[in-house]
Amino acid sequence: MPPTRADNAFFSELSYDMLGSERKDKRVRRINKRAKKTGFKVDNKHSNRDILTLVNDTTNEVVVTHRGTDPSRLKDLKADWDIMLGKTGDSSKFIKRTNRTRKALAAHPDKTAYLTGHSLGGRSATTSMLLSKEVRDRVKSANTFNSGTTLFEDSAVSKLPEEEKELVDKKLTHHRTRNDIISAPMVTQKPLGTVKTYREKPDEDSKKTKEVAEGIGLGVTLPHVAYHAHKLFHFYDPKKYS
């Protein structure tokens, strides 16, 4: 049985655990502990701060997860700018992630392969399929969450033959929350793939922010459009994985 939407969202969350100043082996051990219930373990060799490769030997599956933006990393901010301008097909950041994805999948040739990613990671997972025939042929399905996107045609899309676009379109699903501004261009400029939109889950912090916003006449959108709506917990229940 392939990873569910919730599994893919959880795996996208785990990719952020590859950040930090701890030794890599400590970060990997922490991820393996969090992922224990899923049956997936980290492929250390093909995981770094940009992508996380998870393998399940029981189900014979591999998931390559692309990490979203770390605001402290200038290269991530440059990549976000490339997304907005529709230049991911020419971006060194996206080309590197594509090559790493290709190598990670090649290391597990007999496993059923999946891609996922959040925000910047959603866009780079998509771009990996667009730039690499090896990746798009190998991947059974790809799921993004509040993926970065653009109002323009992306260079990675424009270079692709129509029959290859159709293949990506069938395999790719974008999950987004109603008030997420990062993925909002999908509403007016439909990307390749299926777009599914969900209501956000409330939390105590967003409720408090909403009360403040209403109190000063800013309506109800303030707590959602900036930070709350972009979170991954809208797509899965963290308690089920703890």
CYANA upper distance limits for C-alpha pairs under 8 A (distance plus 0.5 A):
  1 MET  CA     59 THR  CA      8.16
  2 PRO  CA     61 GLU  CA      8.47
  3 PRO  CA      7 ASP  CA      5.93
  3 PRO  CA      8 ASN  CA      6.78
  4 THR  CA      8 ASN  CA      6.74
  5 ARG  CA      9 ALA  CA      6.73
  5 ARG  CA    143 ASN  CA      8.04
  5 ARG  CA    235 PHE  CA      7.68
  5 ARG  CA    236 TYR  CA      8.10
  6 ALA  CA     10 PHE  CA      6.62
  6 ALA  CA    235 PHE  CA      6.34
  6 ALA  CA    236 TYR  CA      4.96
  6 ALA  CA    237 ASP  CA      7.89
  7 ASP  CA     11 PHE  CA      6.60
  7 ASP  CA     38 THR  CA      8.32
  7 ASP  CA    236 TYR  CA      7.96
  8 ASN  CA     12 SER  CA      6.63
  8 ASN  CA    116 THR  CA      6.62
  8 ASN  CA    117 GLY  CA      8.37
  8 ASN  CA    143 ASN  CA      7.49
  9 ALA  CA     13 GLU  CA      6.81
  9 ALA  CA    116 THR  CA      8.28
  9 ALA  CA    117 GLY  CA      8.21
  9 ALA  CA    118 HIS  CA      8.25
  9 ALA  CA    145 PHE  CA      7.52
  9 ALA  CA    232 LEU  CA      6.80
  9 ALA  CA    233 PHE  CA      8.28
  9 ALA  CA    235 PHE  CA      6.62
  9 ALA  CA    236 TYR  CA      6.88
 10 PHE  CA     14 LEU  CA      6.78
 10 PHE  CA    232 LEU  CA      8.20
 10 PHE  CA    236 TYR  CA      7.31
 10 PHE  CA    238 PRO  CA      8.17
 11 PHE  CA     15 SER  CA      6.98
 11 PHE  CA     65 THR  CA      7.12
 11 PHE  CA    116 THR  CA      8.21
 12 SER  CA     16 TYR  CA      7.97
 12 SER  CA     65 THR  CA      6.38
 12 SER  CA     66 HIS  CA      7.44
 12 SER  CA     67 ARG  CA      7.14
 12 SER  CA    116 THR  CA      7.04
 12 SER  CA    117 GLY  CA      5.67
 12 SER  CA    118 HIS  CA      6.38
 12 SER  CA    232 LEU  CA      8.44
 13 GLU  CA     17 ASP  CA      8.15
 13 GLU  CA    118 HIS  CA      8.34
 13 GLU  CA    232 LEU  CA      7.27
 14 LEU  CA     18 MET  CA      8.08
 14 LEU  CA     31 ILE  CA      6.95
 15 SER  CA     19 LEU  CA      8.48
 15 SER  CA     49 ARG  CA      8.25
 15 SER  CA     50 ASP  CA      8.40
 15 SER  CA     51 ILE  CA      7.25
 15 SER  CA     52 LEU  CA      6.05
 15 SER  CA     65 THR  CA      6.97
 15 SER  CA     66 HIS  CA      7.29
 15 SER  CA     67 ARG  CA      5.68
 16 TYR  CA     49 ARG  CA      8.34
 16 TYR  CA     67 ARG  CA      6.50
 16 TYR  CA     68 GLY  CA      7.88
 17 ASP  CA     27 ARG  CA      7.03
 17 ASP  CA     30 ARG  CA      8.39
 17 ASP  CA     31 ILE  CA      7.25
 18 MET  CA     24 LYS  CA      8.14
 18 MET  CA     27 ARG  CA      6.46
 18 MET  CA     28 VAL  CA      7.84
 18 MET  CA     48 ASN  CA      6.99
 18 MET  CA     49 ARG  CA      5.61
 18 MET  CA     50 ASP  CA      8.44
 18 MET  CA     52 LEU  CA      8.02
 19 LEU  CA     49 ARG  CA      6.10
 22 GLU  CA     26 LYS  CA      6.95
 22 GLU  CA     27 ARG  CA      7.09
 23 ARG  CA     27 ARG  CA      7.11
 24 LYS  CA     28 VAL  CA      6.61
 25 ASP  CA     29 ARG  CA      6.63
 26 LYS  CA     30 ARG  CA      6.75
 27 ARG  CA     31 ILE  CA      6.85
 28 VAL  CA     32 ASN  CA      6.65
 28 VAL  CA     42 VAL  CA      7.09
 28 VAL  CA     44 ASN  CA      7.61
 29 ARG  CA     33 LYS  CA      6.70
 30 ARG  CA     34 ARG  CA      6.87
 31 ILE  CA     35 ALA  CA      6.53
 31 ILE  CA     42 VAL  CA      7.90
 32 ASN  CA     36 LYS  CA      6.40
 32 ASN  CA     40 PHE  CA      8.13
 32 ASN  CA     41 LYS  CA      6.02
 32 ASN  CA     42 VAL  CA      6.89
 34 ARG  CA    241 TYR  CA      7.66
 34 ARG  CA    242 SER  CA      7.17
 35 ALA  CA     39 GLY  CA      7.47
 35 ALA  CA     40 PHE  CA      6.76
 35 ALA  CA     41 LYS  CA      7.47
 35 ALA  CA    241 TYR  CA      7.75
 36 LYS  CA     40 PHE  CA      7.20
 36 LYS  CA     41 LYS  CA      7.98
 37 LYS  CA    241 TYR  CA      6.96
 38 THR  CA    241 TYR  CA      8.30
 39 GLY  CA     56 ASN  CA      6.29
 39 GLY  CA     58 THR  CA      8.08
 40 PHE  CA     54 LEU  CA      6.18
 40 PHE  CA     55 VAL  CA      5.59
 40 PHE  CA     56 ASN  CA      4.95
 40 PHE  CA     57 ASP  CA      8.29
 41 LYS  CA     54 LEU  CA      5.75
 41 LYS  CA     55 VAL  CA      5.79
 41 LYS  CA     56 ASN  CA      6.95
 42 VAL  CA     47 SER  CA      7.89
 42 VAL  CA     52 LEU  CA      7.72
 42 VAL  CA     53 THR  CA      6.35
 42 VAL  CA     54 LEU  CA      5.08
 42 VAL  CA     55 VAL  CA      6.79
 43 ASP  CA     47 SER  CA      6.74
 43 ASP  CA     52 LEU  CA      8.28
 43 ASP  CA     53 THR  CA      5.93
 43 ASP  CA     54 LEU  CA      6.26
 43 ASP  CA     55 VAL  CA      6.99
 44 ASN  CA     48 ASN  CA      8.41
 44 ASN  CA     53 THR  CA      8.16
 46 HIS  CA     51 ILE  CA      8.39
 46 HIS  CA     52 LEU  CA      7.72
 46 HIS  CA     53 THR  CA      6.52
 46 HIS  CA    100 ARG  CA      7.87
 46 HIS  CA    103 LYS  CA      8.11
 46 HIS  CA    104 ALA  CA      5.92
 47 SER  CA     51 ILE  CA      6.04
 47 SER  CA     52 LEU  CA      5.02
 47 SER  CA     53 THR  CA      5.88
 48 ASN  CA     52 LEU  CA      6.79
 49 ARG  CA     67 ARG  CA      7.97
 50 ASP  CA     66 HIS  CA      6.67
 50 ASP  CA     67 ARG  CA      6.01
 50 ASP  CA     97 ARG  CA      7.56
 51 ILE  CA     64 VAL  CA      7.26
 51 ILE  CA     65 THR  CA      6.01
 51 ILE  CA     66 HIS  CA      5.07
 51 ILE  CA     67 ARG  CA      6.32
 51 ILE  CA     97 ARG  CA      7.79
 51 ILE  CA    100 ARG  CA      8.25
 51 ILE  CA    101 THR  CA      8.14
 52 LEU  CA     64 VAL  CA      6.33
 52 LEU  CA     65 THR  CA      5.51
 52 LEU  CA     66 HIS  CA      6.98
 52 LEU  CA     67 ARG  CA      8.03
 53 THR  CA     62 VAL  CA      7.60
 53 THR  CA     63 VAL  CA      6.34
 53 THR  CA     64 VAL  CA      5.02
 53 THR  CA     65 THR  CA      6.69
 53 THR  CA    104 ALA  CA      7.41
 54 LEU  CA     62 VAL  CA      6.19
 54 LEU  CA     63 VAL  CA      5.66
 54 LEU  CA     64 VAL  CA      6.86
 54 LEU  CA     65 THR  CA      8.33
 55 VAL  CA     60 ASN  CA      8.11
 55 VAL  CA     61 GLU  CA      6.45
 55 VAL  CA     62 VAL  CA      5.01
 55 VAL  CA     63 VAL  CA      6.98
 56 ASN  CA     60 ASN  CA      6.12
 56 ASN  CA     61 GLU  CA      5.75
 56 ASN  CA     62 VAL  CA      6.83
 57 ASP  CA     61 GLU  CA      7.23
 60 ASN  CA    110 ASP  CA      8.09
 60 ASN  CA    111 LYS  CA      5.47
 60 ASN  CA    112 THR  CA      6.93
 61 GLU  CA    111 LYS  CA      5.32
 61 GLU  CA    112 THR  CA      5.18
 61 GLU  CA    113 ALA  CA      6.43
 61 GLU  CA    114 TYR  CA      8.33
 62 VAL  CA    105 LEU  CA      8.06
 62 VAL  CA    108 HIS  CA      7.82
 62 VAL  CA    111 LYS  CA      6.55
 62 VAL  CA    112 THR  CA      6.67
 62 VAL  CA    113 ALA  CA      5.45
 62 VAL  CA    114 TYR  CA      6.84
 63 VAL  CA    113 ALA  CA      6.37
 63 VAL  CA    114 TYR  CA      5.25
 63 VAL  CA    115 LEU  CA      6.14
 63 VAL  CA    116 THR  CA      7.86
 64 VAL  CA    101 THR  CA      7.29
 64 VAL  CA    104 ALA  CA      7.97
 64 VAL  CA    105 LEU  CA      8.30
 64 VAL  CA    113 ALA  CA      8.30
 64 VAL  CA    114 TYR  CA      6.90
 64 VAL  CA    115 LEU  CA      5.52
 64 VAL  CA    116 THR  CA      6.98
 65 THR  CA    115 LEU  CA      6.43
 65 THR  CA    116 THR  CA      5.39
 65 THR  CA    117 GLY  CA      5.81
 65 THR  CA    121 GLY  CA      8.08
 65 THR  CA    125 ALA  CA      8.09
 66 HIS  CA    115 LEU  CA      8.40
 66 HIS  CA    116 THR  CA      6.84
 66 HIS  CA    117 GLY  CA      5.07
 66 HIS  CA    118 HIS  CA      7.57
 66 HIS  CA    120 LEU  CA      8.46
 66 HIS  CA    121 GLY  CA      4.82
 66 HIS  CA    122 GLY  CA      7.19
 66 HIS  CA    124 SER  CA      7.28
 66 HIS  CA    125 ALA  CA      6.53
 67 ARG  CA    117 GLY  CA      6.55
 67 ARG  CA    118 HIS  CA      6.95
 67 ARG  CA    119 SER  CA      8.45
 67 ARG  CA    120 LEU  CA      7.51
 67 ARG  CA    121 GLY  CA      5.10
 67 ARG  CA    122 GLY  CA      8.43
 68 GLY  CA    117 GLY  CA      7.44
 68 GLY  CA    118 HIS  CA      5.75
 68 GLY  CA    119 SER  CA      5.54
 68 GLY  CA    120 LEU  CA      4.95
 68 GLY  CA    121 GLY  CA      4.80
 68 GLY  CA    122 GLY  CA      7.75
 69 THR  CA     73 ARG  CA      8.47
 69 THR  CA     76 ASP  CA      6.08
 69 THR  CA     77 LEU  CA      7.67
 69 THR  CA     80 ASP  CA      8.23
 69 THR  CA    119 SER  CA      7.35
 69 THR  CA    120 LEU  CA      6.03
 69 THR  CA    121 GLY  CA      7.83
 70 ASP  CA     76 ASP  CA      6.83
 70 ASP  CA     77 LEU  CA      8.40
 71 PRO  CA     76 ASP  CA      7.46
 71 PRO  CA     77 LEU  CA      7.05
 73 ARG  CA     77 LEU  CA      7.19
 74 LEU  CA     78 LYS  CA      6.68
 75 LYS  CA     79 ALA  CA      6.63
 75 LYS  CA     93 LYS  CA      7.86
 76 ASP  CA     80 ASP  CA      6.74
 76 ASP  CA    120 LEU  CA      8.37
 77 LEU  CA     81 TRP  CA      6.85
 78 LYS  CA     82 ASP  CA      6.82
 79 ALA  CA     83 ILE  CA      6.78
 79 ALA  CA     88 THR  CA      8.11
 79 ALA  CA     91 SER  CA      7.79
 79 ALA  CA     93 LYS  CA      6.95
 79 ALA  CA     94 PHE  CA      8.10
 79 ALA  CA    120 LEU  CA      8.07
 80 ASP  CA     84 MET  CA      6.89
 80 ASP  CA    120 LEU  CA      6.99
 80 ASP  CA    148 GLY  CA      7.95
 81 TRP  CA     85 LEU  CA      6.82
 82 ASP  CA     86 GLY  CA      6.50
 82 ASP  CA     87 LYS  CA      5.44
 82 ASP  CA     88 THR  CA      6.13
 82 ASP  CA     91 SER  CA      7.37
 83 ILE  CA     87 LYS  CA      6.58
 83 ILE  CA     88 THR  CA      6.27
 83 ILE  CA    123 ARG  CA      8.03
 83 ILE  CA    148 GLY  CA      7.05
 83 ILE  CA    149 THR  CA      6.42
 83 ILE  CA    150 THR  CA      6.65
 83 ILE  CA    154 ASP  CA      8.40
 84 MET  CA    148 GLY  CA      8.22
 84 MET  CA    149 THR  CA      6.88
 84 MET  CA    150 THR  CA      5.37
 84 MET  CA    151 LEU  CA      7.97
 85 LEU  CA    150 THR  CA      7.07
 85 LEU  CA    152 PHE  CA      7.51
 85 LEU  CA    154 ASP  CA      8.24
 86 GLY  CA    149 THR  CA      8.32
 86 GLY  CA    150 THR  CA      6.31
 86 GLY  CA    151 LEU  CA      8.28
 86 GLY  CA    152 PHE  CA      6.28
 86 GLY  CA    153 GLU  CA      6.58
 86 GLY  CA    154 ASP  CA      4.52
 86 GLY  CA    155 SER  CA      6.54
 87 LYS  CA     91 SER  CA      6.86
 87 LYS  CA    154 ASP  CA      6.28
 87 LYS  CA    155 SER  CA      5.83
 87 LYS  CA    156 ALA  CA      7.79
 88 THR  CA     94 PHE  CA      6.56
 88 THR  CA    124 SER  CA      8.36
 88 THR  CA    127 THR  CA      7.45
 88 THR  CA    154 ASP  CA      7.20
 88 THR  CA    155 SER  CA      6.93
 88 THR  CA    156 ALA  CA      6.64
 89 GLY  CA     94 PHE  CA      7.59
 89 GLY  CA     95 ILE  CA      7.78
 89 GLY  CA    127 THR  CA      7.50
 89 GLY  CA    131 LEU  CA      7.49
 89 GLY  CA    154 ASP  CA      7.62
 89 GLY  CA    155 SER  CA      5.47
 89 GLY  CA    156 ALA  CA      4.42
 89 GLY  CA    157 VAL  CA      8.18
 90 ASP  CA     94 PHE  CA      8.30
 90 ASP  CA     95 ILE  CA      7.93
 90 ASP  CA    155 SER  CA      7.52
 90 ASP  CA    156 ALA  CA      7.96
 91 SER  CA     95 ILE  CA      6.71
 92 SER  CA     96 LYS  CA      6.53
 93 LYS  CA     97 ARG  CA      6.84
 94 PHE  CA     98 THR  CA      6.57
 94 PHE  CA    124 SER  CA      6.26
 94 PHE  CA    127 THR  CA      7.40
 94 PHE  CA    128 SER  CA      7.92
 95 ILE  CA     99 ASN  CA      6.78
 95 ILE  CA    128 SER  CA      8.15
 95 ILE  CA    131 LEU  CA      8.32
 96 LYS  CA    100 ARG  CA      6.72
 97 ARG  CA    101 THR  CA      6.55
 97 ARG  CA    124 SER  CA      7.43
 97 ARG  CA    128 SER  CA      7.59
 98 THR  CA    102 ARG  CA      6.64
 98 THR  CA    124 SER  CA      8.02
 98 THR  CA    125 ALA  CA      8.21
 98 THR  CA    127 THR  CA      7.71
 98 THR  CA    128 SER  CA      4.93
 98 THR  CA    129 MET  CA      8.36
 98 THR  CA    131 LEU  CA      7.65
 98 THR  CA    132 SER  CA      7.54
 99 ASN  CA    103 LYS  CA      6.75
 99 ASN  CA    128 SER  CA      8.40
100 ARG  CA    104 ALA  CA      6.58
101 THR  CA    105 LEU  CA      6.72
101 THR  CA    128 SER  CA      7.61
101 THR  CA    135 VAL  CA      7.94
102 ARG  CA    106 ALA  CA      6.64
102 ARG  CA    132 SER  CA      8.04
102 ARG  CA    134 GLU  CA      7.28
102 ARG  CA    135 VAL  CA      6.35
103 LYS  CA    107 ALA  CA      6.73
104 ALA  CA    108 HIS  CA      7.56
105 LEU  CA    109 PRO  CA      7.04
105 LEU  CA    113 ALA  CA      7.59
105 LEU  CA    135 VAL  CA      8.08
105 LEU  CA    138 ARG  CA      8.38
112 THR  CA    138 ARG  CA      8.45
112 THR  CA    139 VAL  CA      7.87
112 THR  CA    140 LYS  CA      7.38
113 ALA  CA    138 ARG  CA      7.02
113 ALA  CA    139 VAL  CA      5.34
113 ALA  CA    140 LYS  CA      6.34
113 ALA  CA    141 SER  CA      8.11
114 TYR  CA    139 VAL  CA      5.75
114 TYR  CA    140 LYS  CA      6.33
114 TYR  CA    141 SER  CA      5.88
114 TYR  CA    142 ALA  CA      6.19
115 LEU  CA    125 ALA  CA      6.91
115 LEU  CA    139 VAL  CA      7.39
115 LEU  CA    141 SER  CA      7.13
115 LEU  CA    142 ALA  CA      4.98
115 LEU  CA    143 ASN  CA      6.89
116 THR  CA    121 GLY  CA      8.18
116 THR  CA    122 GLY  CA      6.96
116 THR  CA    125 ALA  CA      6.81
116 THR  CA    142 ALA  CA      6.03
116 THR  CA    143 ASN  CA      5.32
116 THR  CA    144 THR  CA      5.90
116 THR  CA    145 PHE  CA      8.44
117 GLY  CA    121 GLY  CA      4.90
117 GLY  CA    122 GLY  CA      4.54
117 GLY  CA    123 ARG  CA      8.05
117 GLY  CA    124 SER  CA      8.26
117 GLY  CA    125 ALA  CA      6.69
117 GLY  CA    143 ASN  CA      7.46
117 GLY  CA    144 THR  CA      5.60
117 GLY  CA    145 PHE  CA      6.83
117 GLY  CA    147 SER  CA      8.13
118 HIS  CA    122 GLY  CA      5.04
118 HIS  CA    123 ARG  CA      8.33
118 HIS  CA    144 THR  CA      6.32
118 HIS  CA    145 PHE  CA      5.16
118 HIS  CA    146 ASN  CA      6.54
118 HIS  CA    147 SER  CA      6.19
118 HIS  CA    232 LEU  CA      8.15
119 SER  CA    123 ARG  CA      7.16
119 SER  CA    144 THR  CA      8.25
119 SER  CA    145 PHE  CA      6.87
119 SER  CA    146 ASN  CA      5.76
119 SER  CA    147 SER  CA      4.54
119 SER  CA    148 GLY  CA      5.48
119 SER  CA    182 ILE  CA      7.69
119 SER  CA    183 SER  CA      8.34
120 LEU  CA    124 SER  CA      6.75
120 LEU  CA    147 SER  CA      6.75
120 LEU  CA    148 GLY  CA      5.86
121 GLY  CA    125 ALA  CA      6.46
121 GLY  CA    144 THR  CA      8.35
121 GLY  CA    147 SER  CA      7.62
121 GLY  CA    148 GLY  CA      8.45
122 GLY  CA    126 THR  CA      6.79
122 GLY  CA    143 ASN  CA      8.14
122 GLY  CA    144 THR  CA      5.08
122 GLY  CA    145 PHE  CA      6.65
122 GLY  CA    146 ASN  CA      7.78
122 GLY  CA    147 SER  CA      5.05
122 GLY  CA    148 GLY  CA      7.10
123 ARG  CA    127 THR  CA      6.61
123 ARG  CA    144 THR  CA      8.09
123 ARG  CA    147 SER  CA      6.07
123 ARG  CA    148 GLY  CA      5.93
123 ARG  CA    149 THR  CA      7.18
124 SER  CA    128 SER  CA      6.57
125 ALA  CA    129 MET  CA      7.26
125 ALA  CA    142 ALA  CA      8.25
125 ALA  CA    144 THR  CA      8.18
126 THR  CA    130 LEU  CA      6.95
126 THR  CA    142 ALA  CA      8.22
126 THR  CA    144 THR  CA      8.41
126 THR  CA    172 LEU  CA      8.29
127 THR  CA    131 LEU  CA      6.45
127 THR  CA    156 ALA  CA      6.97
128 SER  CA    132 SER  CA      6.38
128 SER  CA    135 VAL  CA      7.16
128 SER  CA    136 ARG  CA      8.17
129 MET  CA    133 LYS  CA      7.43
129 MET  CA    135 VAL  CA      5.88
129 MET  CA    136 ARG  CA      5.00
129 MET  CA    168 VAL  CA      7.45
130 LEU  CA    136 ARG  CA      7.53
130 LEU  CA    156 ALA  CA      6.45
130 LEU  CA    157 VAL  CA      6.95
130 LEU  CA    160 LEU  CA      7.47
130 LEU  CA    165 LYS  CA      8.37
130 LEU  CA    168 VAL  CA      7.85
131 LEU  CA    156 ALA  CA      6.85
132 SER  CA    136 ARG  CA      6.90
133 LYS  CA    137 ASP  CA      6.38
134 GLU  CA    138 ARG  CA      6.50
135 VAL  CA    139 VAL  CA      6.44
136 ARG  CA    167 LEU  CA      8.19
136 ARG  CA    168 VAL  CA      7.19
139 VAL  CA    171 LYS  CA      8.44
140 LYS  CA    171 LYS  CA      7.09
141 SER  CA    171 LYS  CA      5.14
141 SER  CA    172 LEU  CA      6.47
141 SER  CA    173 THR  CA      8.43
142 ALA  CA    171 LYS  CA      6.58
142 ALA  CA    172 LEU  CA      5.34
142 ALA  CA    173 THR  CA      6.78
143 ASN  CA    172 LEU  CA      6.52
143 ASN  CA    173 THR  CA      5.43
143 ASN  CA    174 HIS  CA      6.33
143 ASN  CA    175 HIS  CA      7.68
144 THR  CA    172 LEU  CA      8.44
144 THR  CA    173 THR  CA      6.92
144 THR  CA    174 HIS  CA      5.30
144 THR  CA    175 HIS  CA      6.41
145 PHE  CA    174 HIS  CA      6.58
145 PHE  CA    175 HIS  CA      5.33
145 PHE  CA    176 ARG  CA      6.19
145 PHE  CA    232 LEU  CA      7.78
146 ASN  CA    174 HIS  CA      7.86
146 ASN  CA    175 HIS  CA      6.68
146 ASN  CA    176 ARG  CA      5.04
146 ASN  CA    177 THR  CA      7.30
146 ASN  CA    180 ASP  CA      7.32
146 ASN  CA    182 ILE  CA      6.99
146 ASN  CA    183 SER  CA      5.68
146 ASN  CA    230 HIS  CA      6.81
147 SER  CA    174 HIS  CA      7.64
147 SER  CA    175 HIS  CA      8.40
147 SER  CA    176 ARG  CA      7.91
147 SER  CA    182 ILE  CA      7.20
147 SER  CA    183 SER  CA      5.82
148 GLY  CA    182 ILE  CA      5.86
148 GLY  CA    183 SER  CA      5.87
149 THR  CA    182 ILE  CA      7.52
149 THR  CA    183 SER  CA      6.34
149 THR  CA    184 ALA  CA      8.41
149 THR  CA    185 PRO  CA      6.84
149 THR  CA    186 MET  CA      7.44
150 THR  CA    154 ASP  CA      7.76
150 THR  CA    185 PRO  CA      6.40
150 THR  CA    186 MET  CA      8.23
150 THR  CA    189 GLN  CA      8.29
151 LEU  CA    185 PRO  CA      6.07
151 LEU  CA    186 MET  CA      8.33
151 LEU  CA    188 THR  CA      8.28
151 LEU  CA    189 GLN  CA      6.34
152 PHE  CA    189 GLN  CA      8.25
153 GLU  CA    157 VAL  CA      7.33
153 GLU  CA    158 SER  CA      7.23
154 ASP  CA    158 SER  CA      6.84
155 SER  CA    159 LYS  CA      6.84
156 ALA  CA    160 LEU  CA      7.48
157 VAL  CA    165 LYS  CA      8.03
160 LEU  CA    164 GLU  CA      6.81
160 LEU  CA    165 LYS  CA      6.84
161 PRO  CA    165 LYS  CA      6.87
162 GLU  CA    166 GLU  CA      6.85
163 GLU  CA    167 LEU  CA      7.10
164 GLU  CA    168 VAL  CA      6.98
165 LYS  CA    169 ASP  CA      6.53
165 LYS  CA    192 LEU  CA      7.72
166 GLU  CA    170 LYS  CA      6.83
167 LEU  CA    171 LYS  CA      7.04
168 VAL  CA    172 LEU  CA      6.48
168 VAL  CA    192 LEU  CA      7.27
168 VAL  CA    193 GLY  CA      7.26
169 ASP  CA    192 LEU  CA      5.28
169 ASP  CA    193 GLY  CA      4.56
169 ASP  CA    194 THR  CA      7.65
170 LYS  CA    193 GLY  CA      6.72
170 LYS  CA    194 THR  CA      8.33
171 LYS  CA    193 GLY  CA      7.41
172 LEU  CA    192 LEU  CA      7.78
172 LEU  CA    193 GLY  CA      5.06
172 LEU  CA    194 THR  CA      6.90
173 THR  CA    193 GLY  CA      5.78
173 THR  CA    194 THR  CA      5.18
173 THR  CA    195 VAL  CA      6.52
173 THR  CA    196 LYS  CA      7.96
174 HIS  CA    193 GLY  CA      7.30
174 HIS  CA    194 THR  CA      6.46
174 HIS  CA    195 VAL  CA      5.24
174 HIS  CA    196 LYS  CA      6.60
175 HIS  CA    195 VAL  CA      6.62
175 HIS  CA    196 LYS  CA      5.45
175 HIS  CA    197 THR  CA      6.55
175 HIS  CA    198 TYR  CA      8.12
176 ARG  CA    180 ASP  CA      7.44
176 ARG  CA    183 SER  CA      7.16
176 ARG  CA    195 VAL  CA      8.01
176 ARG  CA    196 LYS  CA      6.74
176 ARG  CA    197 THR  CA      5.43
176 ARG  CA    198 TYR  CA      6.75
177 THR  CA    197 THR  CA      5.87
177 THR  CA    198 TYR  CA      5.22
177 THR  CA    199 ARG  CA      6.22
177 THR  CA    200 GLU  CA      6.39
177 THR  CA    229 ALA  CA      6.66
177 THR  CA    230 HIS  CA      7.73
177 THR  CA    234 HIS  CA      8.12
178 ARG  CA    197 THR  CA      6.28
178 ARG  CA    198 TYR  CA      6.16
178 ARG  CA    199 ARG  CA      6.07
178 ARG  CA    200 GLU  CA      7.42
178 ARG  CA    229 ALA  CA      8.15
179 ASN  CA    184 ALA  CA      8.16
179 ASN  CA    200 GLU  CA      8.27
179 ASN  CA    221 THR  CA      8.13
179 ASN  CA    224 HIS  CA      6.39
179 ASN  CA    225 VAL  CA      5.84
179 ASN  CA    229 ALA  CA      6.39
180 ASP  CA    184 ALA  CA      6.62
180 ASP  CA    224 HIS  CA      7.48
180 ASP  CA    225 VAL  CA      5.91
180 ASP  CA    226 ALA  CA      7.96
180 ASP  CA    229 ALA  CA      5.59
180 ASP  CA    230 HIS  CA      5.98
181 ILE  CA    185 PRO  CA      8.38
181 ILE  CA    225 VAL  CA      6.17
181 ILE  CA    226 ALA  CA      7.62
181 ILE  CA    230 HIS  CA      8.34
182 ILE  CA    230 HIS  CA      8.07
184 ALA  CA    188 THR  CA      8.39
185 PRO  CA    189 GLN  CA      6.23
185 PRO  CA    190 LYS  CA      8.22
186 MET  CA    190 LYS  CA      5.42
186 MET  CA    191 PRO  CA      6.71
186 MET  CA    195 VAL  CA      8.06
190 LYS  CA    195 VAL  CA      8.36
200 GLU  CA    229 ALA  CA      6.59
200 GLU  CA    234 HIS  CA      6.27
201 LYS  CA    233 PHE  CA      8.46
201 LYS  CA    234 HIS  CA      6.05
202 PRO  CA    206 SER  CA      6.87
202 PRO  CA    207 LYS  CA      7.33
203 ASP  CA    207 LYS  CA      6.75
204 GLU  CA    208 LYS  CA      6.80
205 ASP  CA    209 THR  CA      6.76
206 SER  CA    210 LYS  CA      6.45
206 SER  CA    223 PRO  CA      6.06
206 SER  CA    224 HIS  CA      7.97
206 SER  CA    228 HIS  CA      7.15
207 LYS  CA    211 GLU  CA      6.78
207 LYS  CA    223 PRO  CA      8.48
208 LYS  CA    212 VAL  CA      6.91
209 THR  CA    213 ALA  CA      6.58
209 THR  CA    222 LEU  CA      8.16
209 THR  CA    223 PRO  CA      6.13
210 LYS  CA    214 GLU  CA      6.60
210 LYS  CA    219 GLY  CA      8.36
210 LYS  CA    220 VAL  CA      6.25
210 LYS  CA    221 THR  CA      8.24
210 LYS  CA    222 LEU  CA      7.48
210 LYS  CA    223 PRO  CA      6.26
211 GLU  CA    215 GLY  CA      6.54
212 VAL  CA    216 ILE  CA      6.97
213 ALA  CA    217 GLY  CA      6.72
213 ALA  CA    218 LEU  CA      5.42
213 ALA  CA    219 GLY  CA      6.48
213 ALA  CA    220 VAL  CA      7.05
213 ALA  CA    222 LEU  CA      7.06
213 ALA  CA    223 PRO  CA      8.28
214 GLU  CA    218 LEU  CA      6.00
214 GLU  CA    219 GLY  CA      5.51
214 GLU  CA    220 VAL  CA      6.82
218 LEU  CA    222 LEU  CA      7.56
220 VAL  CA    224 HIS  CA      8.49
221 THR  CA    225 VAL  CA      6.62
222 LEU  CA    226 ALA  CA      7.37
223 PRO  CA    227 TYR  CA      7.40
223 PRO  CA    228 HIS  CA      6.63
223 PRO  CA    229 ALA  CA      8.37
224 HIS  CA    228 HIS  CA      5.41
224 HIS  CA    229 ALA  CA      5.23
224 HIS  CA    230 HIS  CA      8.30
225 VAL  CA    229 ALA  CA      6.59
225 VAL  CA    230 HIS  CA      8.26
226 ALA  CA    230 HIS  CA      7.91
227 TYR  CA    231 LYS  CA      7.53
229 ALA  CA    234 HIS  CA      8.32
232 LEU  CA    236 TYR  CA      7.80
233 PHE  CA    237 ASP  CA      6.93
233 PHE  CA    238 PRO  CA      7.26
237 ASP  CA    241 TYR  CA      7.99
238 PRO  CA    242 SER  CA      7.01
